[in-house]
Amino acid sequence: MDFNRDEFSLPNFKTVEVPIDLAPAPGLFSEAQFDIDDLQYDYDALIDRVVITENTLLYNTAIPADPGAGTSILPSLQVRWWKDKEYPYGDFLPLIALDDRRPRLCEVDAPPVGNGFGQLVWEPKGPVPLRVKYQDSLVVDWENSSVAQAPGFPAGTVHFAVQGYLANTKRPYALYVPIGFTLGAIAPAALVADQTAPANASRNMTGQDLIVRRMVAVIDSAHYPTLAVDPRIWRQLRIMPRLSGKESERFAPYRERAPLVAFGDSVQVNNHAITIEFYEPIPIDRLASVKFEIRNFNVTTGTQLIATFCGWRRPPKD
């Protein structure tokens, strides 16, 4: 397969999930794989990283009870992975061994007294810079994922900003939007989701295009008090930014949103996600996929494993 990298200029996020049962006994493991229908692409794509996180707030056969605030079983998982029609790229190894990002982690400063913050930074590295065109507005589709146990995940505000420079004058500039998440629903109720409304701070009225260098998501305990008591906030909340109102410029299909941690490209929060970065982007043609085989050695609880395949696709033709 020979893809022209310069053609793939639209960011692309594809999120898949699978329940992971607890291990049947010490030393043994449960097994799972993402559904092939969920993994397959409907278009050609390049994948430059996979961000894996989890949701332990669900309440089903895999997670018989909420294991508690901040709980993560990512260290209990072992995986092997491969591109379809190829052999696995090595044997099973601990999932956390695939993440070499320690120098680029943001420690979530959120002690019990309620002070603190954490941040994610995404620096898009496509063949051409992303732009917020003159008179376009930064909009973020958001979702406070349903949980299958009461109460729903609390409400609060996440700050989201696009930083860069103006195309003509090269002056630094930023657009900002507060994302007001409302209380999460109790499954099987409908998802609690919406999109931010355009405002002065989020609309580019400079007379020039804004060249995007980075996108930053910040949670502080003043605007989202839950941060101080349950940092699973980084995995529970989902977003998908848009740099214009055009449907053709969405980073994901309509109504699809990715966990916050999927946007931790240059800076990620510690202990809430595993990022697998590829030296060269992996080309995926239509109906192809990257597959994972997962083993859980944790005998206490299972989880809902979430993988977001982050990369690029060709923009649709107008």
Secondary structure, 3 states (H helix, E strand, C coil): CCCCHHHCCEEEEEEEEEEECCCCCCCCCEEEECCHHHHCCCCCEEEEEEEEEEECCCCCCCCCCCCCCCCCCHHHEEEEEEECCCCCCCCCEEHHHHCCCHHHEECCECCCCCCCEEEEEECCCCCCCCEECCCCECEEEEEECCECCCCCCCCEEEEEEEEEEECCCCCEEEEEEEEEECCCCECCCCCEEEECCCCHHHECCCCCCEEEEEEEEEEECCCCHHHHCCCCHHHHEEEEEECCCCHHHCCCCCCCCEEHHHHCCCEEECCCCEEEEEEEEEEECCCCCEEEEEEECCCCCCEEEEEEEEEEECCCCC
